[in-house]
């Protein structure tokens, strides 16, 4: 849900349900990489409330577009991390299977 002004779309607060510090801090980090951003912060209204509020202020672009772009960038970063991790796991398995075969044949 977006809480903002119709007259100035460059400043908005977004309330996201079922999210916590993990997601909010990652989005905040990604938003802060965007040169269109002038301010970004987040808050958790209450520890028992599974909701996060993210405040976005831009140099003039609509805050919702900047947030959307940051979420897409975060998805790309997450996919890269996942692919890198999967490749490292596969490389490790291949290396260890060769090492195990060499140990079995030398015994």
Contact map, one row per residue, 1 for C-alpha under 8 A:
11100000000001110000000000000000000000000000000000000000000000000000000000000000000000000000000000000000000
11110000000111100000000000000000000000000000000000000000000000000000000000000000000000000000000000000000000
11111000000111100000000000000000000000000000000000000000000000000000000000000000000000000000000000000000000
01111101101110000000000000000000000000000000000000000000000000000000000000000000000000000000000000000000000
00111111101100000000000000000000000000000000000000000000000000000000000000000000000000000000000000000000000
00011111100000000000000000000000000000000000000000000000000000000000000000000000000000000000000000000000000
00001111100000000000000000000000000000000000000000000000000000000000000000000000000000000000000000000000000
00011111111000000000000000000000000000000000000000000000000000000000000000000000000000000000000000000000000
00011111111100000000000000000000000000000000000000000000000111110000000000000000000000000000000000000000000
00000001111100000000000000000000000000000000000000000001111111100000000000000000000000000000000000000000000
00011001111110000000000000000000000000000000000000000011110001100000000000000000000000000000000000000000000
01111000111111000000000000000000000000000000000000000011100000110000000000000000000000000000000000000000000
01110000001111100000000000000000000000000000000000001111000000000000000000000000000000000000000000000000000
11100000000111110000000000000000000000000000000000001111000000000000000000000000000000000000000000000000000
11100000000011111000000000000000000000000000000000111100000000000000000000000000000000000000000000000000000
10000000000001111110000000000000000000000000000000111100000000000000000000000000000000000000000000000000000
00000000000000111110000000000000000000000000000001110000000000000000000000000000000000000000000000000000000
00000000000000011111000000000000000000000000000001110000000000000000000000000000000000000000000000000000000
00000000000000011111111100000000000000000000000001110000000000000000000000000000000000000000000000000000000
00000000000000000111111100000000000000000001000001110000000000000000000000000000000000000000000000000000000
00000000000000000011111110000000000000000001000000010000000000000000000000000000000000000000000000000000000
00000000000000000011111111000000000000000000000000000000000000000000000000000000000000000000000000000000000
00000000000000000011111111100000000000000000000000000000000000000000000000000000000000000000000000000000000
00000000000000000011111111110000000000000100000000010100000000000000000000000000000000000000000000000000000
00000000000000000000111111111000000000000100000000000000000000000000000000000000000000000000000000000000000
00000000000000000000011111111100000000000000000000000000000000000000000001000000000000000000000000000000000
00000000000000000000001111111110000000000000000000000000000000000000011001000000000000000000000000000000000
00000000000000000000000111111111000000011100000000000100000000000000000000000000000000000000000000000000000
00000000000000000000000011111111100000000000000000000000000000000000000000000000000000000000000000000000000
00000000000000000000000001111111110000000000000000000000000000000000011011000000000000000000000000000000000
00000000000000000000000000111111110010010000000000000000000000000110010000000000000000000000000000000000000
00000000000000000000000000011111111010110000000000000000000000000000000000000000000000000000000000000000000
00000000000000000000000000001111111000000000000000000000000000000000000000000000000000000000000000000000000
00000000000000000000000000000111111110000000000000000000000000000100010000000000000000000000000000000000000
00000000000000000000000000000001111111000000000000000000000000000000000000000000000000000000000000000000000
00000000000000000000000000000000011111000000000000000000011110000100000000000000000000000000000000000000000
00000000000000000000000000000011011111110000000000000001111000000100000000000000000000000000000000000000000
00000000000000000000000000000000001111110000000000000001111000000000000000000000000000000000000000000000000
00000000000000000000000000000001000011111000000000000011110000000000000000000000000000000000000000000000000
00000000000000000000000000010011000011111100000000000111100000000000000000000000000000000000000000000000000
00000000000000000000000000010000000000111110000000000111000000000000000000000000000000000000000000000000000
00000000000000000000000110010000000000011111000000011110000000000000000000000000000000000000000000000000000
00000000000000000000000000000000000000001111100000011100000000000000000000000000000000000000000000000000000
00000000000000000001100000000000000000000111111011111000000000000000000000000000000000000000000000000000000
00000000000000000000000000000000000000000011111010111000000000000000000000000000000000000000000000000000000
00000000000000000000000000000000000000000001111111000000000000000000000000000000000000000000000000000000000
00000000000000000000000000000000000000000001111111000000000000000000000000000000000000000000000000000000000
00000000000000000000000000000000000000000000011111000000000000000000000000000000000000000000000000000000000
00000000000000000000000000000000000000000001111111100000000000000000000000000000000000000000000000000000000
00000000000000001111000000000000000000000001011111110000000000000000000000000000000000000000000000000000000
00000000000000111111000000000000000000000001100011111000000000000000000000000000000000000000000000000000000
00000000000000111111100100000000000000000111100001111100000000000000000000000000000000000000000000000000000
00000000000011110000000000000000000000000111100000111110000000000000000000000000000000000000000000000000000
00000000000011110000000100010000000000011110000000011111000000000000000000000000000000000000000000000000000
00000000001111000000000000000000000000111100000000001111100000000000000000000000000000000000000000000000000
00000000011111000000000000000000000011111000000000000111110000100010000000000000000000000000000000000000000
00000000011100000000000000000000000011110000000000000011111000100000000000000000000000000000000000000000000
00000000011000000000000000000000000111100000000000000001111111100100000000000000000000000000000000000000000
00000000010000000000000000000000000111000000000000000000111110000000000000000000000000000000000000000000000
00000000110000000000000000000000000100000000000000000000011111000000000000000000000000000000000000000000000
00000000110000000000000000000000000100000000000000000000011111101100000000000000000000000000000000000000000
00000000111000000000000000000000000000000000000000000000010111111100000000000000000000000000000000000000000
00000000111100000000000000000000000000000000000000000001110011111110000000000000000000000000000000000000000
00000000100100000000000000000000000000000000000000000000000001111111000000000000000000000000000000000000000
00000000000000000000000000000000000000000000000000000000000011111111100000000000000000000000000000000000000
00000000000000000000000000000010010110000000000000000000010011111111110000000000000000000000000000000000000
00000000000000000000000000000010000000000000000000000001000000111111111000000000000000000000000000000000000
00000000000000000000000000000000000000000000000000000000000000011111111100000000000000000000000000000000000
00000000000000000000000000000000000000000000000000000000000000001111111110000000000000000000000000000000000
00000000000000000000000000100110010000000000000000000000000000000111111111000000000000000000000000000000000
00000000000000000000000000100100000000000000000000000000000000000011111111100000000000000000000000000000000
00000000000000000000000000000000000000000000000000000000000000000001111111110000000000000000000000000000000
00000000000000000000000000000100000000000000000000000000000000000000111111111000000000000000000000000000000
00000000000000000000000001100100000000000000000000000000000000000000011111111100000000000000000000000000000
00000000000000000000000000000000000000000000000000000000000000000000001111111110000000000000000000000000000
00000000000000000000000000000000000000000000000000000000000000000000000111111111000000000000000000000000000
00000000000000000000000000000000000000000000000000000000000000000000000011111111100000000000000000000000000
00000000000000000000000000000000000000000000000000000000000000000000000001111111110000000000000000000000000
00000000000000000000000000000000000000000000000000000000000000000000000000111111111000000000000000000000000
00000000000000000000000000000000000000000000000000000000000000000000000000011111111100000000000000000000000
00000000000000000000000000000000000000000000000000000000000000000000000000001111111110000000000000000000000
00000000000000000000000000000000000000000000000000000000000000000000000000000111111111000000000000000000000
00000000000000000000000000000000000000000000000000000000000000000000000000000011111111100000000000000000000
00000000000000000000000000000000000000000000000000000000000000000000000000000001111111110000000000000000000
00000000000000000000000000000000000000000000000000000000000000000000000000000000111111111000000000000000000
00000000000000000000000000000000000000000000000000000000000000000000000000000000011111111100000000000000000
00000000000000000000000000000000000000000000000000000000000000000000000000000000001111111110000000000000000
00000000000000000000000000000000000000000000000000000000000000000000000000000000000111111111000000000000000
00000000000000000000000000000000000000000000000000000000000000000000000000000000000011111111100000000000000
00000000000000000000000000000000000000000000000000000000000000000000000000000000000001111111110000000000000
00000000000000000000000000000000000000000000000000000000000000000000000000000000000000111111111000000000000
00000000000000000000000000000000000000000000000000000000000000000000000000000000000000011111111100000000000
00000000000000000000000000000000000000000000000000000000000000000000000000000000000000001111111110000000000
00000000000000000000000000000000000000000000000000000000000000000000000000000000000000000111111111000000000
00000000000000000000000000000000000000000000000000000000000000000000000000000000000000000011111111100000000
00000000000000000000000000000000000000000000000000000000000000000000000000000000000000000001111111110000000
00000000000000000000000000000000000000000000000000000000000000000000000000000000000000000000111111111000000
00000000000000000000000000000000000000000000000000000000000000000000000000000000000000000000011111111100000
00000000000000000000000000000000000000000000000000000000000000000000000000000000000000000000001111111110000
00000000000000000000000000000000000000000000000000000000000000000000000000000000000000000000000111111111000
00000000000000000000000000000000000000000000000000000000000000000000000000000000000000000000000011111111100
00000000000000000000000000000000000000000000000000000000000000000000000000000000000000000000000001111111110
00000000000000000000000000000000000000000000000000000000000000000000000000000000000000000000000000111111111
00000000000000000000000000000000000000000000000000000000000000000000000000000000000000000000000000011111111
00000000000000000000000000000000000000000000000000000000000000000000000000000000000000000000000000001111111
00000000000000000000000000000000000000000000000000000000000000000000000000000000000000000000000000000111111
00000000000000000000000000000000000000000000000000000000000000000000000000000000000000000000000000000011111
